[in-house]
């Protein structure tokens, strides 16, 4: 299942050509991810994801330019590739119902007290399974 988030564009995200600058899209993806993992009402407090996730890597593909507009962008986010100590979030960003940008982020649960990655718990795997979609 995919989670949908509406993200506003910011005036400061625009470049000299009135397009949204490429780096802004990672911020938009982060907003969608935070909404799913930390703000979404179905988040299970038993999981440790609120205590720490770090980004391992990003991949992003720009399919068409996005021109600054007051209408928010729609981002669909879902999960795949849940492993012992990492998983992948995927994103599709729509501008006026047209697919504009796709991407993914590999995330690693992290224990900040020990300053090292940790394994995904059974409860976290159960939570992540709710948002699995093969795209």
QUIRA-V387334 format. One record per helix or strand of 2 or more residues. SS is the DSSP state (A for helix, B for strand). FROM is the first residue (numbers start at 1). LEN is the number of residues. Records with the same first field share a line. If there is no record, write none. Layout:
# QUIRA-V387334
SS = FROM-LEN, FROM-LEN
This chain:
# QUIRA-V387334
B = 3-5, 19-2, 53-10, 73-8, 87-9, 98-14, 116-2
A = 11-3, 24-16, 122-8
